[in-house]
Amino acid sequence: MAEKNKNPQDVQYSKKKIRVALLCISAVLIFYIGANFLKGVSIFHKKAYYYCVMEDASGVQQNTPVYLAGYKIGQVQEVELLSANPPRICAKIMLSEPIDLPKDSQLKLKSSSILGGMQLDVVLGKATAYFQSNDTIKCFKEAGMLDGIDGLKDKIGSVLASVDTIGLEIKDLMHKDGGGESLRNTLANIEDATDNLNSILADNKDEVGDLLASLKRFGTTLDNASPKLNAILEDFDNIADTVAKADIAGVITNVNRTINEVETLVKKASNGDGTVGALLNDDGLVKKIDEAIKSLDTLLKDVKDNPRHYLAPLGEKKKKSKK
């Protein structure tokens, strides 16, 4: 009876409220799904959260992508300053793919483009144990293409200043009296010299060809002689090694000792010490020896010329002894 007594207007109003509620719920769901989709977050995958601490988080912000072998597996969800001195920044990373990360895995922060964008790459390790959700992963930064360019700014500035100075000097030279005309004359002279060179080459084409052919033959001969030259150089090298290994110092020492001894003997002979010195310095003794040698020479000649004179007495004595 109560249902039959309901006002049709109330029933219609209740249906409208239900429809409005459903529309609101649908709008909230669509907004939530759309917002996460725009953020790159999938609401239908199981999520895992990790942390990494960096000393320099330049370019890292919320929604910075995380890649594994070029495939996006997550993104940075939050960035928080842990300490100012020393600077330590913590990034909360959300992975939307079910990936097991070995304990020795690391995150590499690198530039994603020359415009300054950054990304995190997962460098998988080889450990058998794996990170659990909410664990902290080590992070390191890769040198970017534009890193160190600040140090070149001063050098580039000095180079540009030099170029500007050269440009101004050229400008002043061109504006001076006769500067432009001198430059035109110089260029004309260069052009004339080029034309003359071309004429010379054209007139002596055959000679130039022969010269190039001779150079080519010389190069071929040199290539063919290379093994012999190498052998000669090796022989010189061996000789140099032999000389280097020889006891040059000992030889020189022995030569010096011999020279000193000869010098000592010469001094003694000059001073009249010893027999040799006496012979060299005593003129009378030398004359006597000379006379003795002459007498002996005369005796030998006489024996040679008159052998019977000297042998006859020997024969007579022998005969007398027989009697």
Number of C-alpha atoms within 10 A of each C-alpha: 5 5 6 7 7 10 9 10 8 10 10 10 11 12 11 12 11 11 12 12 12 12 12 12 12 12 12 12 12 12 12 13 16 13 12 13 12 10 14 16 21 16 12 8 11 10 16 17 18 17 19 19 21 19 15 13 18 13 14 21 18 15 18 19 23 23 19 15 10 9 10 16 20 24 24 22 18 16 19 12 13 14 11 9 6 8 13 16 18 18 23 18 26 23 24 20 14 11 12 11 20 17 19 16 18 20 20 18 24 20 20 13 11 10 8 13 14 21 21 26 21 19 16 16 13 11 11 9 11 16 15 14 13 14 13 19 18 14 20 16 16 11 11 15 12 11 9 10 10 10 9 10 11 11 11 13 11 12 12 12 12 12 12 12 12 12 12 12 12 13 13 11 15 15 11 11 9 11 15 14 12 13 13 12 12 12 12 12 12 12 12 12 12 12 12 12 12 12 12 12 14 11 11 12 12 11 11 14 12 12 12 12 12 12 12 12 12 12 12 12 11 13 12 11 12 12 11 12 13 11 12 12 12 12 12 12 12 12 12 12 11 11 11 10 9 11 10 10 9 10 11 11 11 11 12 12 12 12 12 12 12 12 12 12 16 15 13 16 18 14 13 16 16 11 11 14 17 17 16 15 16 11 11 10 13 14 11 11 13 12 12 12 12 12 12 12 12 12 12 12 12 13 14 11 10 11 11 12 11 12 11 11 11 11 11 11 10 11 10 8 7 7 5
